[in-house]
Amino acid sequence: MSTQPESPGRTGSRAGRIARSTVSAVLITLTCVLVPVSLITVWVHDIALDTDRYVSTVAPLATDPAIEAAAVRRITQAADVRVDGTEVTSDIAAWMQSQGLPPKAGVAIRSLGPQLDSAIDQTVTKVATRFVGSDRFEKIWTRANRRAHSAVVHALTGQGRGAVGVGGGTVTLDVGTAVDQVRQDLVDAGLSPAAKIPDVDRQLVLFQSDQLKKIRSGAHLLDVVGNWLPVLTALLGAIGVLLARRRRRALVTTALCAAAACLVIAVVLVVARRYYLDHLPAQVQSPAAAAAVFDTLLRFLRVSLRTTMVLGVVVALGAYLSGAGRLPRALRGAADRTADSAARWSGGHGVRTGRTGTWVEAHRRWLTIGVLLVVALVFALWNHPTVLTVLLLVIVLLVALAVLALLAADGRNGEPAEHTAEP
């Protein structure tokens, strides 16, 4: 029994299907890898270039207990360089002698210098604590960062100036303005030697890493592609799904794999944070402040990762429930029966949609697609969506689909009753 050779057309068609499936698989895989990378580029780009976003990111640091404690400690150290008990008692003794105090009393006052060291330190610490905890420190912090909102990109790329500085792999917090304010408060309180507090070495080391140079190079590249990589990733994913033979299954796979990739990055961030805090170099003066800065700068990236994970699960679930499986068909059938029951009940009470329901029933598929596109567009245009944004849009989508289902059910159940009443 001889076998007939395959026709050239059939062979070409099979080869085309294999090529499309291969390209689809490659694009979907690339999309899943690029989704978390795109989130990182958006985080770098927006934090660096959006002034309001940057200020809202770093503003909580001004009231963070760890930052406040580290600032108070560093300001006190700066003040202690030139203000000590011996100098203060000498000034007091000289002044009192000029007012006619006996020399023996001056000697006695000078002997109190060592005992006054602790009292002076406590006074400086008290004034510094009061200043750091006041609104003045918050206003100085916010104003300085608004004027130089490139501080975070400076921390990542080494470019620009701001309250947060980078040099030699070290991230520092400039407490110079705070030192100036505390110095003036001490002078106003009558401690005149505080005017001699020096203007040097007023940097608080928050972060130190030998790999910072490599991080800055990568951050600069991410900042350059920040505007285009998310769009490119979405296009690659859409093309990959459209080229797939089973598009619904491809969409489910893409959504779940993208969510899984974001989960991996989130776990990596947790591990990296723990590793860094467990291996802090000696240059970091406050581990708690380092943790606060780490968490603050990465807060929006973590929010974006969680949002994308929830969105991926929602999209995958929606695509699955719209399929031809037994469970999806059963759920859709139950929803339609519920809508029909509601339509018959409303019809029995004189509530009819007339031609509107009939028209919705005839165009329900396209109306559903339109609602999905509108919701997707709103999400795409939403400025920095969160998990709450996704849940809110899901609720809006479900309400819109429920309204369409009720209108379509009234169109199905209302027409026969109208024809029966005509004769």
N, C-alpha and C positions, 0 to 999 in steps of 0.2 A: 504494500500500500504506500503510494508515494505521497509526500507532503508538499503542499504548495508553498512556494517562497512568499515571504511577506511583501506586500506592495510597498513601493517607495514612500507613498503618502502615509501609510500606517507607521512605517519605521520612523519617518520624520516627525510624525505627531508624538510618538512615544519618546523620542529623543528630546523634543521640545518640552514635554511634561517633566521629564527628568531634570532638564536644565532649569525650568521654572521652580521646581521643588527645591533644587540645590541652592539657587539664588535666594529663595524665600527663607530657607533654613539659615543661611549665612547672615542675611539681613536681620532676622529676628534675634539671632545670637548676638550680633553686634549691637543691636538696640538694647538688649538686656544689660550688656556691659556698659554702654554709654549713658544709660539713665542715671545711675549714681554719680558718674563723672560730670554729667550736665548739672546736677544739683550742686556739686561742689563749685563748678564754674559760676553758676548764678550767685551762690553765697559769696564768693570772692569778689565778683563784679559789683554786686549791689552794696555790700558792706563798704567797699572802697569808694564808690562813686555817688551813693545816695546819702546826702548830708543828714537828712532827718532820720534815715534808717540807722546811720552810724551813731548819731547822738543818742537815739533811743536804745542802742545796743550797749554803749559804754556808760550811759547815765547811771544805771543801778550800781556801778562800781563805787560811786561817790558815797553811797550809804551802806555798802557791804561791810559787815563787821570786820572781816579779815583785812580788807583794804584800809579801813579806818585805824585798826590796831597797828598795822604796818606803817602807816603814815605818821601816826603819833610817835611811834618808836623812832622812826628815822628823823623826824623833826626834833625830837628831844635830843638825839645824838648830835645833830648839827648845832643845836643851841649849846650843848655841853662842851663844845670845843673851846669856846672862849669865856663862858660864864661859869665861874667856880666860886666856892665859898671864900677862899683866900682873897681873891680879887674884890669881891663884894665887901668883905669886912674891912679891907684896906681902904676902900673908897669911903665907907661909912666912918671909919676912925679918922681919916683925914678931914672929912667934912665937919665932924664933931669937934675936932681940935681947932679948926678954924673958927668955930663958934665959942671957943674958950674952954673946951673940955680939958681936964688935966691929962698930962701925958700917960700917967699910969692907967687911966680909964681907956685911953687909946690902945695901949698894949693889951689890956684885958679883952677889948673888942676884937683885936686881931687874933687873939688866941682861940676865938670861937670859930675861926675859918673852917677847920676840918669838920666841926659839928654842923656847920651850916650847909655843907655840900649836899647832904641828903635832903635838907629842907628846900634848897634851891632846885634840885632835881625834881622834887615833888611839885614845886610851883610851876616849873616849865612844863612838866607832864600834864598838870591840871589845865593850864592855859591851852596847850596844844590839843588836849582831848576836847575841851570846850569848843575850840575853833573848828576842829575836824567834824564834830557832831552838829555844827550849826548850819544854817542855810547858806552862809557865806562860802563855805567850802564847796557845797553843791553848785552854787552859782559860778564860782571860779572854774570848777571842773567842766561844767556844761559850756560856758562861754569859750574856754580855751579849746575844747574839742570841736565846737561849732566853727570856730575860726580856722581850725586846721583839721578838717574831717578826714584828711588822708592819713590819719594816725594808724589805722588798722592796716591799710595797704603798705604803710611804712614798716609796720611790724612783720609783714609778709614778704615785701619786696625790697625793703631797705631804702625806699625813696620817700622824700618829703620829711616834714618835721611835725611834731605834735606833742601832746602830753605823754604819749607812749613812744619811746625811742628804741632804735635797734643799732647795735654796733658790736662787731666781733662776736656774733652769736649770742648776745645778751640783750634781753628786752628790759627796759628800765622805765620807771614812772617818775616824771619830773615833779618834785615836791617843792621847787624853788619858790613859787608864788605863795604857797602855804607857809613856808619858812618866813618870808617877808611879812606876812600878816601876823604870825605869832610873835615875831620880833617886835613889831609895833605894839602889839597888845602888852608885851612884857614892859616895854618902855613906858607906855601909858599907865601901867600899874605901879610905876615908880622904880622898876629895876633897870636903872640907867645902863649898867654894863651890857645889857642885852643888845644894845645898839651895835656892839662890836661882833655880833654873830657873823661869821664869814659868809661869802657868797659862793663858795666852792663846795664841790662834792655833795650835792643835794639830790642825788639820784637814788631811787629805791629799786633794787634789782628784783624783778618779778619772774623772769623766765631766762633760762640759759640752755643752749643746745649747740653742740658742735656741728649739727646737721642743718643749722638755720640757713646757711648759704644755699644748700640744695633746695630747701623748702622755698626760699625766696625765688629761685629760678623757676621752679614749678608753678608758684603762684603767679608770676608774671605771665607765663604762658596761658594759664587758666584765665587771667584777666583779659587777655587779648581775644580769646575765643569765647568769652562769656556770653556775647550777644548772639552767636550763631550756632553754637553746639546744641543747645536745647531744640532749636528749630530743625536742625539736621537730624537729630535723634528721632524726633517725631515723624519726619518724612521717611526715614529709613524703616521705622516700625510700620508705618502705614503701607509702604510698598511691599514689605515682607508679608504682611497679612493678605494684601490683595493678590499677590502672586501664589499664595498657598492654594492647594486643591481643596482643603477643608478650612475655609476662612474662619468660621466660628471657633473651631478647635485651635487654630493658629492664634486667634485673638486671646483666648483663654491662656494658652501657653505663654504668650508674650507678657501678658499682664502679671501672671504669677511669677515668672522668672525675673521680671523687673523688680517686683516686690521682694523676692528672695535676695537679689543683688543688693538692694538697699538695706535689707536686714544684715547682710554680711558686713557692709560698711559701718552700720551702727554698732555692731559687735566689735569691729576693729577699733572704733573710737573709744569704746569702753575699755578695751584692753590697753590701748595706747595711753589713755589717761591714768590708769592704774600703774602702768610701767613707769611713766614719767614721774608721778608723785612718789613712787617707791625708790627712784634713783635720782632724786634732786641733787644737783651739784652744790658745792659749798657757797657759790656766789649768790644763790637764791636766799634772801634774808627772811622770807616768810613763806613757808609751804602753803599755809592757808590762803594767802593772797595769790600765790601761783595757781592754786586750784580754782579760785574765784575768777581769775582772768581767763583761764583755760575754758571754764564752763560758759562764761559770758560770751566769748568770741565764737564758740561753737554752738551756741543755743539755737540760732535760726537754722543752722545746717541740720541739727538733730530734728527740729520741727519739720523741716522739708523731707527728711528721710521717713519720718513716721507718717507724714501726709501721703507720700508716694506709696508706701506699703499699704495703707488703708485703701487708697484709690485703686491700686492694682487688684486687691481682693474684691472690691466692689465691682470693677469692670469685669473681672473673670466670672463672678457670680451672676452678673447681669447677662453676659454672653451665654453662659451655660443655661440659664433659665429661659432664654429665648430659643433654645435648640429644640430638636425633635426627639429628645429622650423621653422615657416613660414618666419620670418625675416632673420634668418641665411641662409636659403636656397635661399631666394630671393637675398641676397647680394652675395652669392657664385655664383649664376647663372649669375648675372650681371657682376661679375669679369671674369667668364669664357667666356661670350659673348664678353666682351671687349678684352680679350686675343685672341679669335678667329678672331675678326676683325683685330687686329694688325698682327696676323699671315698671314691672307689672303692679307693684304696690303703689308707686307714684301715679301710674295711669289710672288705677282704681280710685284715686283721690282727685282726679281731674288735672293732674300735672302732666303736660305733654310738651315735647320739644318740637314736634311737627317736622318741617322739612330740614331743620338743623340736625336733628338726630339721624334722619335718613342720609343726609349728606356726609355726616361724620362716619356713619357705618360704611358708606361707599369709599371713603378716602382715609379710613382709619390707619392703614399701613403707612401712608405718606405723612400723615399727621404725627404719628409716633416717631418716625424718623426725624421730622422737623423739631419736635420737642427735644429729642436726644441731641441734635446738633446745637440747639439753643443753649441747653445746659452745658454742653462741652465748651461752647464759645465763652459762656460766662465764667467757667472755671479757668479757661486759658487766659482771660483778661483780668482775672482777679489778682490783685497785688499781694503776693506772698500768701497763698492760701494755706490753711491749717487743716488738721483733722476735723475740727468743727465745721469748717467750710465744706468739706466733702460730705459730711453727714447732713448738713443743711440742704445742699443741692440734691442729695439723694431723696430727702423728704419732699422737696419741691417736685422732683421728677415723679415720685410715686403718686403725689396728689394729682399732677397733671395727667398721668396715665389713668388714674381712677376716674377722673372727670371724662376723659375720652371714652373709657369703657362704659360708663353710665349713659352717655349720649348715644353711643353706638347701640347699646342694649335697647334704649327707648326707640331708636330707629327701627330695630328688628321687630320689636313687640308692638309698636304703635300702629304700623301700617296695616296689618290685617284687621285690626279693630275698626279702623276708619273705613276700609272697604266693606266690611260687614254692615256698618251703619248706613251706608249710602242707599241700598235698595229700600 
